[in-house]
Amino acid sequence: MEFIYNNLFGTTTILGILFLLAITLKKRIFSIFISLIVILLGISFFLYGLNIVKGFGGMGASLVGLIFTGIGLILFLASILVIFFEERRKESS
């Protein structure tokens, strides 16, 4: 867990690029899967931060977990909206 926490910027960048590729290539299930991975990563960071109750280190990990969970929920909403509007456009054609 500490490896991911120390390499947070790279992990976020890779997951973001994979999400954008999944949206542009119209891989619906994969985009939802990526957003769920981000949500689970955020929850695990939050619990990791609660496990480290050593002042600012634990608080920082908990905040990162909450931020990741929020980002995952936003990505999940975005992928569902993209799927909804694609299906709506197909039905109207």
N, CA, C and O atoms as a printed pandas DataFrame, in Angstrom:
     atom_number atom_name residue_name chain_id  residue_number  x_coord  y_coord  z_coord
0              1         N          MET        A               1    0.824   -1.187    0.000
1              2        CA          MET        A               1    0.000    0.000    0.000
2              3         C          MET        A               1    0.865    1.246    0.000
3              4         O          MET        A               1    0.510    2.264   -0.594
4              5         N          GLU        A               2    1.991    1.155    0.665
5              6        CA          GLU        A               2    2.839    2.325    0.731
6              7         C          GLU        A               2    3.488    2.650   -0.614
7              8         O          GLU        A               2    3.779    3.810   -0.902
8              9         N          PHE        A               3    3.711    1.631   -1.427
9             10        CA          PHE        A               3    4.257    1.866   -2.761
10            11         C          PHE        A               3    3.295    2.709   -3.595
11            12         O          PHE        A               3    3.714    3.651   -4.268
12            13         N          ILE        A               4    2.009    2.371   -3.552
13            14        CA          ILE        A               4    1.015    3.139   -4.306
14            15         C          ILE        A               4    0.896    4.542   -3.743
15            16         O          ILE        A               4    0.759    5.509   -4.493
16            17         N          TYR        A               5    0.950    4.657   -2.396
17            18        CA          TYR        A               5    0.834    5.971   -1.761
18            19         C          TYR        A               5    2.016    6.863   -2.129
19            20         O          TYR        A               5    1.847    8.069   -2.306
20            21         N          ASN        A               6    3.203    6.285   -2.245
21            22        CA          ASN        A               6    4.385    7.078   -2.608
22            23         C          ASN        A               6    4.402    7.432   -4.089
23            24         O          ASN        A               6    4.981    8.452   -4.461
24            25         N          ASN        A               7    3.794    6.633   -4.931
25            26        CA          ASN        A               7    3.753    6.879   -6.375
26            27         C          ASN        A               7    2.355    7.271   -6.823
27            28         O          ASN        A               7    1.845    6.759   -7.820
28            29         N          LEU        A               8    1.746    8.172   -6.089
29            30        CA          LEU        A               8    0.354    8.539   -6.307
30            31         C          LEU        A               8    0.139    9.268   -7.624
31            32         O          LEU        A               8   -0.849    9.020   -8.316
32            33         N          PHE        A               9    1.048   10.159   -7.974
33            34        CA          PHE        A               9    0.885   10.935   -9.205
34            35         C          PHE        A               9    0.923   10.031  -10.435
35            36         O          PHE        A               9    0.117   10.196  -11.351
36            37         N          GLY        A              10    1.839    9.091  -10.460
37            38        CA          GLY        A              10    1.925    8.162  -11.586
38            39         C          GLY        A              10    0.712    7.255  -11.681
39            40         O          GLY        A              10    0.214    6.989  -12.775
40            41         N          THR        A              11    0.234    6.776  -10.532
41            42        CA          THR        A              11   -0.952    5.924  -10.510
42            43         C          THR        A              11   -2.173    6.667  -11.031
43            44         O          THR        A              11   -2.956    6.126  -11.811
44            45         N          THR        A              12   -2.327    7.914  -10.591
45            46        CA          THR        A              12   -3.459    8.721  -11.034
46            47         C          THR        A              12   -3.382    9.002  -12.526
47            48         O          THR        A              12   -4.397    8.951  -13.221
48            49         N          THR        A              13   -2.191    9.298  -13.021
49            50        CA          THR        A              13   -2.015    9.589  -14.439
50            51         C          THR        A              13   -2.351    8.371  -15.298
51            52         O          THR        A              13   -3.048    8.492  -16.306
52            53         N          ILE        A              14   -1.863    7.215  -14.904
53            54        CA          ILE        A              14   -2.114    5.997  -15.677
54            55         C          ILE        A              14   -3.601    5.653  -15.689
55            56         O          ILE        A              14   -4.150    5.310  -16.736
56            57         N          LEU        A              15   -4.256    5.743  -14.526
57            58        CA          LEU        A              15   -5.689    5.443  -14.479
58            59         C          LEU        A              15   -6.503    6.458  -15.272
59            60         O          LEU        A              15   -7.496    6.093  -15.902
60            61         N          GLY        A              16   -6.100    7.721  -15.252
61            62        CA          GLY        A              16   -6.802    8.745  -16.031
62            63         C          GLY        A              16   -6.666    8.528  -17.523
63            64         O          GLY        A              16   -7.638    8.671  -18.265
64            65         N          ILE        A              17   -5.457    8.181  -17.972
65            66        CA          ILE        A              17   -5.238    7.917  -19.397
66            67         C          ILE        A              17   -6.027    6.684  -19.841
67            68         O          ILE        A              17   -6.622    6.681  -20.919
68            69         N          LEU        A              18   -6.031    5.637  -19.010
69            70        CA          LEU        A              18   -6.807    4.444  -19.350
70            71         C          LEU        A              18   -8.300    4.747  -19.423
71            72         O          LEU        A              18   -9.003    4.217  -20.284
72            73         N          PHE        A              19   -8.783    5.597  -18.520
73            74        CA          PHE        A              19  -10.203    5.964  -18.547
74            75         C          PHE        A              19  -10.540    6.735  -19.815
75            76         O          PHE        A              19  -11.553    6.456  -20.458
76            77         N          LEU        A              20   -9.702    7.701  -20.182
77            78        CA          LEU        A              20   -9.964    8.478  -21.397
78            79         C          LEU        A              20   -9.894    7.610  -22.647
79            80         O          LEU        A              20  -10.689    7.786  -23.571
80            81         N          LEU        A              21   -8.944    6.671  -22.683
81            82        CA          LEU        A              21   -8.874    5.747  -23.816
82            83         C          LEU        A              21  -10.116    4.867  -23.890
83            84         O          LEU        A              21  -10.629    4.605  -24.978
84            85         N          ALA        A              22  -10.594    4.415  -22.751
85            86        CA          ALA        A              22  -11.788    3.573  -22.744
86            87         C          ALA        A              22  -13.007    4.345  -23.228
87            88         O          ALA        A              22  -13.852    3.792  -23.931
88            89         N          ILE        A              23  -13.104    5.617  -22.858
89            90        CA          ILE        A              23  -14.239    6.431  -23.307
90            91         C          ILE        A              23  -14.153    6.677  -24.810
91            92         O          ILE        A              23  -15.156    6.560  -25.514
92            93         N          THR        A              24  -12.952    7.021  -25.311
93            94        CA          THR        A              24  -12.832    7.335  -26.736
94            95         C          THR        A              24  -12.973    6.091  -27.614
95            96         O          THR        A              24  -13.476    6.184  -28.733
96            97         N          LEU        A              25  -12.539    4.936  -27.125
97            98        CA          LEU        A              25  -12.666    3.703  -27.902
98            99         C          LEU        A              25  -14.009    3.007  -27.684
99           100         O          LEU        A              25  -14.255    1.927  -28.221
100          101         N          LYS        A              26  -14.878    3.641  -26.886
101          102        CA          LYS        A              26  -16.229    3.152  -26.606
102          103         C          LYS        A              26  -16.221    1.773  -25.954
103          104         O          LYS        A              26  -17.037    0.911  -26.280
104          105         N          LYS        A              27  -15.294    1.584  -25.039
105          106        CA          LYS        A              27  -15.254    0.378  -24.212
106          107         C          LYS        A              27  -15.982    0.697  -22.915
107          108         O          LYS        A              27  -15.370    1.136  -21.941
108          109         N          ARG        A              28  -17.276    0.476  -22.907
109          110        CA          ARG        A              28  -18.124    0.931  -21.800
110          111         C          ARG        A              28  -17.814    0.216  -20.500
111          112         O          ARG        A              28  -17.658    0.855  -19.460
112          113         N          ILE        A              29  -17.725   -1.082  -20.549
113          114        CA          ILE        A              29  -17.503   -1.857  -19.331
114          115         C          ILE        A              29  -16.137   -1.529  -18.742
115          116         O          ILE        A              29  -15.990   -1.449  -17.523
116          117         N          PHE        A              30  -15.140   -1.341  -19.597
117          118        CA          PHE        A              30  -13.797   -1.027  -19.116
118          119         C          PHE        A              30  -13.754    0.338  -18.444
119          120         O          PHE        A              30  -13.052    0.511  -17.448
120          121         N          SER        A              31  -14.496    1.313  -18.974
121          122        CA          SER        A              31  -14.501    2.637  -18.346
122          123         C          SER        A              31  -15.177    2.589  -16.978
123          124         O          SER        A              31  -14.729    3.252  -16.043
124          125         N          ILE        A              32  -16.247    1.813  -16.855
125          126        CA          ILE        A              32  -16.889    1.655  -15.547
126          127         C          ILE        A              32  -15.967    0.902  -14.600
127          128         O          ILE        A              32  -15.906    1.215  -13.411
128          129         N          PHE        A              33  -15.250   -0.088  -15.120
129          130        CA          PHE        A              33  -14.307   -0.857  -14.306
130          131         C          PHE        A              33  -13.187    0.034  -13.769
131          132         O          PHE        A              33  -12.812   -0.087  -12.603
132          133         N          ILE        A              34  -12.651    0.925  -14.599
133          134        CA          ILE        A              34  -11.597    1.842  -14.159
134          135         C          ILE        A              34  -12.117    2.762  -13.061
135          136         O          ILE        A              34  -11.424    2.999  -12.072
136          137         N          SER        A              35  -13.327    3.279  -13.226
137          138        CA          SER        A              35  -13.872    4.162  -12.193
138          139         C          SER        A              35  -14.110    3.406  -10.889
139          140         O          SER        A              35  -13.909    3.965   -9.811
140          141         N          LEU        A              36  -14.531    2.155  -10.967
141          142        CA          LEU        A              36  -14.703    1.363   -9.750
142          143         C          LEU        A              36  -13.369    1.047   -9.088
143          144         O          LEU        A              36  -13.290    0.974   -7.861
144          145         N          ILE        A              37  -12.315    0.856   -9.889
145          146        CA          ILE        A              37  -10.977    0.659   -9.322
146          147         C          ILE        A              37  -10.543    1.901   -8.555
147          148         O          ILE        A              37   -9.967    1.796   -7.472
148          149         N          VAL        A              38  -10.817    3.077   -9.113
149          150        CA          VAL        A              38  -10.446    4.323   -8.434
150          151         C          VAL        A              38  -11.231    4.473   -7.132
151          152         O          VAL        A              38  -10.679    4.923   -6.128
152          153         N          ILE        A              39  -12.509    4.104   -7.138
153          154        CA          ILE        A              39  -13.313    4.177   -5.914
154          155         C          ILE        A              39  -12.757    3.223   -4.856
155          156         O          ILE        A              39  -12.617    3.602   -3.693
156          157         N          LEU        A              40  -12.443    1.997   -5.251
157          158        CA          LEU        A              40  -11.884    1.035   -4.301
158          159         C          LEU        A              40  -10.515    1.469   -3.792
159          160         O          LEU        A              40  -10.185    1.249   -2.627
160          161         N          LEU        A              41   -9.721    2.081   -4.659
161          162        CA          LEU        A              41   -8.422    2.603   -4.236
162          163         C          LEU        A              41   -8.606    3.718   -3.215
163          164         O          LEU        A              41   -7.860    3.797   -2.239
164          165         N          GLY        A              42   -9.592    4.576   -3.435
165          166        CA          GLY        A              42   -9.873    5.647   -2.483
166          167         C          GLY        A              42  -10.334    5.121   -1.139
167          168         O          GLY        A              42   -9.912    5.621   -0.096
168          169         N          ILE        A              43  -11.198    4.113   -1.156
169          170        CA          ILE        A              43  -11.667    3.533    0.104
170          171         C          ILE        A              43  -10.516    2.867    0.846
171          172         O          ILE        A              43  -10.412    2.980    2.067
172          173         N          SER        A              44   -9.649    2.171    0.109
173          174        CA          SER        A              44   -8.516    1.518    0.767
174          175         C          SER        A              44   -7.534    2.543    1.327
175          176         O          SER        A              44   -6.971    2.327    2.400
176          177         N          PHE        A              45   -7.314    3.668    0.612
177          178        CA          PHE        A              45   -6.475    4.728    1.163
178          179         C          PHE        A              45   -7.089    5.326    2.418
179          180         O          PHE        A              45   -6.377    5.621    3.378
180          181         N          PHE        A              46   -8.398    5.507    2.420
181          182        CA          PHE        A              46   -9.069    6.061    3.592
182          183         C          PHE        A              46   -8.889    5.139    4.797
183          184         O          PHE        A              46   -8.575    5.599    5.894
184          185         N          LEU        A              47   -9.090    3.842    4.589
185          186        CA          LEU        A              47   -8.905    2.891    5.683
186          187         C          LEU        A              47   -7.444    2.791    6.098
187          188         O          LEU        A              47   -7.146    2.607    7.278
188          189         N          TYR        A              48   -6.531    2.911    5.139
189          190        CA          TYR        A              48   -5.099    2.928    5.445
190          191         C          TYR        A              48   -4.757    4.133    6.316
191          192         O          TYR        A              48   -3.962    4.023    7.249
192          193         N          GLY        A              49   -5.357    5.281    6.012
193          194        CA          GLY        A              49   -5.127    6.479    6.812
194          195         C          GLY        A              49   -5.691    6.350    8.205
195          196         O          GLY        A              49   -5.102    6.858    9.158
196          197         N          LEU        A              50   -6.825    5.677    8.346
197          198        CA          LEU        A              50   -7.378    5.462    9.681
198          199         C          LEU        A              50   -6.532    4.481   10.479
199          200         O          LEU        A              50   -6.483    4.544   11.708
200          201         N          ASN        A              51   -5.871    3.581    9.774
201          202        CA          ASN        A              51   -5.003    2.606   10.436
202          203         C          ASN        A              51   -3.721    3.260   10.944
203          204         O          ASN        A              51   -3.168    2.836   11.959
204          205         N          ILE        A              52   -3.241    4.297   10.237
205          206        CA          ILE        A              52   -2.055    5.041   10.663
206          207         C          ILE        A              52   -2.548    6.240   11.454
207          208         O          ILE        A              52   -2.876    7.271   10.867
208          209         N          VAL        A              53   -2.606    6.128   12.733
209          210        CA          VAL        A              53   -3.085    7.243   13.541
210          211         C          VAL        A              53   -1.867    7.920   14.148
211          212         O          VAL        A              53   -1.696    7.946   15.367
212          213         N          LYS        A              54   -1.021    8.470   13.279
213          214        CA          LYS        A              54    0.203    9.130   13.731
214          215         C          LYS        A              54    0.212   10.571   13.259
215          216         O          LYS        A              54    1.156   10.994   12.592
216          217         N          GLY        A              55   -0.788   11.310   13.580
217          218        CA          GLY        A              55   -0.786   12.733   13.260
218          219         C          GLY        A              55   -1.099   13.012   11.809
219          220         O          GLY        A              55   -2.086   12.528   11.256
220          221         N          PHE        A              56   -0.218   13.818   11.199
221          222        CA          PHE        A              56   -0.494   14.316    9.856
222          223         C          PHE        A              56   -0.367   13.243    8.777
223          224         O          PHE        A              56   -0.988   13.361    7.721
224          225         N          GLY        A              57    0.414   12.214    9.020
225          226        CA          GLY        A              57    0.539   11.140    8.029
226          227         C          GLY        A              57   -0.768   10.406    7.818
227          228         O          GLY        A              57   -1.171   10.156    6.682
228          229         N          GLY        A              58   -1.430   10.062    8.908
229          230        CA          GLY        A              58   -2.726    9.388    8.811
230          231         C          GLY        A              58   -3.802   10.289    8.246
231          232         O          GLY        A              58   -4.655    9.855    7.472
232          233         N          MET        A              59   -3.750   11.579    8.653
233          234        CA          MET        A              59   -4.738   12.519    8.142
234          235         C          MET        A              59   -4.548   12.730    6.642
235          236         O          MET        A              59   -5.526   12.836    5.902
236          237         N          GLY        A              60   -3.302   12.791    6.194
237          238        CA          GLY        A              60   -3.029   12.968    4.768
238          239         C          GLY        A              60   -3.503   11.791    3.950
239          240         O          GLY        A              60   -4.089   11.966    2.882
240          241         N          ALA        A              61   -3.256   10.590    4.444
241          242        CA          ALA        A              61   -3.706    9.400    3.718
242          243         C          ALA        A              61   -5.228    9.322    3.691
243          244         O          ALA        A              61   -5.808    8.904    2.689
244          245         N          SER        A              62   -5.875    9.717    4.777
245          246        CA          SER        A              62   -7.343    9.713    4.799
246          247         C          SER        A              62   -7.910   10.729    3.821
247          248         O          SER        A              62   -8.888   10.444    3.130
248          249         N          LEU        A              63   -7.309   11.911    3.754
249          250        CA          LEU        A              63   -7.779   12.925    2.804
250          251         C          LEU        A              63   -7.561   12.484    1.366
251          252         O          LEU        A              63   -8.412   12.711    0.506
252          253         N          VAL        A              64   -6.426   11.855    1.106
253          254        CA          VAL        A              64   -6.170   11.330   -0.242
254          255         C          VAL        A              64   -7.215   10.272   -0.588
255          256         O          VAL        A              64   -7.691   10.214   -1.722
256          257         N          GLY        A              65   -7.568    9.442    0.380
257          258        CA          GLY        A              65   -8.602    8.437    0.152
258          259         C          GLY        A              65   -9.948    9.052   -0.169
259          260         O          GLY        A              65  -10.652    8.580   -1.062
260          261         N          LEU        A              66  -10.313   10.109    0.557
261          262        CA          LEU        A              66  -11.579   10.782    0.273
262          263         C          LEU        A              66  -11.559   11.452   -1.094
263          264         O          LEU        A              66  -12.559   11.432   -1.812
264          265         N          ILE        A              67  -10.429   12.042   -1.455
265          266        CA          ILE        A              67  -10.309   12.688   -2.767
266          267         C          ILE        A              67  -10.406   11.645   -3.880
267          268         O          ILE        A              67  -11.094   11.864   -4.876
268          269         N          PHE        A              68   -9.721   10.517   -3.715
269          270        CA          PHE        A              68   -9.783    9.456   -4.722
270          271         C          PHE        A              68  -11.195    8.897   -4.843
271          272         O          PHE        A              68  -11.654    8.604   -5.947
272          273         N          THR        A              69  -11.881    8.749   -3.725
273          274        CA          THR        A              69  -13.256    8.258   -3.777
274          275         C          THR        A              69  -14.145    9.235   -4.533
275          276         O          THR        A              69  -14.983    8.822   -5.334
276          277         N          GLY        A              70  -13.968   10.520   -4.284
277          278        CA          GLY        A              70  -14.741   11.536   -5.006
278          279         C          GLY        A              70  -14.439   11.546   -6.489
279          280         O          GLY        A              70  -15.348   11.657   -7.312
280          281         N          ILE        A              71  -13.162   11.430   -6.835
281          282        CA          ILE        A              71  -12.780   11.383   -8.250
282          283         C          ILE        A              71  -13.368   10.141   -8.917
283          284         O          ILE        A              71  -13.842   10.207  -10.051
284          285         N          GLY        A              72  -13.335    9.020   -8.217
285          286        CA          GLY        A              72  -13.923    7.797   -8.762
286          287         C          GLY        A              72  -15.414    7.924   -8.994
287          288         O          GLY        A              72  -15.936    7.430   -9.993
288          289         N          LEU        A              73  -16.108    8.589   -8.066
289          290        CA          LEU        A              73  -17.546    8.792   -8.250
290          291         C          LEU        A              73  -17.828    9.725   -9.421
291          292         O          LEU        A              73  -18.791    9.519  -10.159
292          293         N          ILE        A              74  -16.998   10.747   -9.598
293          294        CA          ILE        A              74  -17.165   11.653  -10.740
294          295         C          ILE        A              74  -16.911   10.907  -12.051
295          296         O          ILE        A              74  -17.651   11.088  -13.019
296          297         N          LEU        A              75  -15.869   10.067  -12.090
297          298        CA          LEU        A              75  -15.589    9.274  -13.293
298          299         C          LEU        A              75  -16.727    8.300  -13.586
299          300         O          LEU        A              75  -17.098    8.097  -14.743
300          301         N          PHE        A              76  -17.274    7.705  -12.539
301          302        CA          PHE        A              76  -18.398    6.783  -12.705
302          303         C          PHE        A              76  -19.603    7.504  -13.290
303          304         O          PHE        A              76  -20.258    6.992  -14.198
304          305         N          LEU        A              77  -19.893    8.685  -12.772
305          306        CA          LEU        A              77  -21.006    9.480  -13.292
306          307         C          LEU        A              77  -20.760    9.882  -14.744
307          308         O          LEU        A              77  -21.675    9.840  -15.566
308          309         N          ALA        A              78  -19.518   10.274  -15.061
309          310        CA          ALA        A              78  -19.197   10.675  -16.433
310          311         C          ALA        A              78  -19.359    9.508  -17.399
311          312         O          ALA        A              78  -19.902    9.678  -18.490
312          313         N          SER        A              79  -18.894    8.325  -17.006
313          314        CA          SER        A              79  -19.022    7.176  -17.908
314          315         C          SER        A              79  -20.482    6.773  -18.091
315          316         O          SER        A              79  -20.881    6.384  -19.189
316          317         N          ILE        A              80  -21.274    6.859  -17.045
317          318        CA          ILE        A              80  -22.695    6.530  -17.178
318          319         C          ILE        A              80  -23.403    7.548  -18.064
319          320         O          ILE        A              80  -24.262    7.177  -18.863
320          321         N          LEU        A              81  -23.054    8.828  -17.933
321          322        CA          LEU        A              81  -23.666    9.845  -18.790
322          323         C          LEU        A              81  -23.272    9.662  -20.248
323          324         O          LEU        A              81  -24.100    9.842  -21.140
324          325         N          VAL        A              82  -22.011    9.304  -20.500
325          326        CA          VAL        A              82  -21.571    9.058  -21.878
326          327         C          VAL        A              82  -22.338    7.880  -22.467
327          328         O          VAL        A              82  -22.790    7.943  -23.611
328          329         N          ILE        A              83  -22.487    6.817  -21.700
329          330        CA          ILE        A              83  -23.237    5.650  -22.171
330          331         C          ILE        A              83  -24.692    6.017  -22.438
331          332         O          ILE        A              83  -25.266    5.599  -23.443
332          333         N          PHE        A              84  -25.289    6.799  -21.539
333          334        CA          PHE        A              84  -26.689    7.201  -21.699
334          335         C          PHE        A              84  -26.892    8.014  -22.968
335          336         O          PHE        A              84  -27.828    7.755  -23.724
336          337         N          PHE        A              85  -26.021    9.003  -23.212
337          338        CA          PHE        A              85  -26.202    9.845  -24.389
338          339         C          PHE        A              85  -25.887    9.105  -25.683
339          340         O          PHE        A              85  -26.487    9.407  -26.715
340          341         N          GLU        A              86  -24.958    8.136  -25.660
341          342        CA          GLU        A              86  -24.705    7.323  -26.850
342          343         C          GLU        A              86  -25.917    6.455  -27.185
343          344         O          GLU        A              86  -26.301    6.342  -28.349
344          345         N          GLU        A              87  -26.509    5.851  -26.176
345          346        CA          GLU        A              87  -27.700    5.026  -26.415
346          347         C          GLU        A              87  -28.871    5.875  -26.881
347          348         O          GLU        A              87  -29.650    5.444  -27.732
348          349         N          ARG        A              88  -28.999    7.050  -26.344
349          350        CA          ARG        A              88  -30.084    7.950  -26.754
350          351         C          ARG        A              88  -29.910    8.384  -28.204
351          352         O          ARG        A              88  -30.883    8.484  -28.951
352          353         N          ARG        A              89  -28.651    8.643  -28.600
353          354        CA          ARG        A              89  -28.382    9.045  -29.977
354          355         C          ARG        A              89  -28.648    7.883  -30.934
355          356         O          ARG        A              89  -29.142    8.098  -32.041
356          357         N          LYS        A              90  -28.323    6.641  -30.515
357          358        CA          LYS        A              90  -28.585    5.478  -31.366
358          359         C          LYS        A              90  -30.085    5.254  -31.561
359          360         O          LYS        A              90  -30.526    4.896  -32.653
360          361         N          GLU        A              91  -30.865    5.465  -30.501
361          362        CA          GLU        A              91  -32.307    5.256  -30.601
362          363         C          GLU        A              91  -32.975    6.304  -31.479
363          364         O          GLU        A              91  -33.947    6.001  -32.171
364          365         N          SER        A              92  -32.469    7.533  -31.460
365          366        CA          SER        A              92  -33.094    8.593  -32.254
366          367         C          SER        A              92  -32.739    8.491  -33.736
367          368         O          SER        A              92  -33.441    9.049  -34.579
368          369         N          SER        A              93  -31.656    7.785  -34.061
369          370        CA          SER        A              93  -31.249    7.656  -35.469
370          371         C          SER        A              93  -32.088    6.657  -36.214
371          372         O          SER        A              93  -31.871    6.435  -37.405
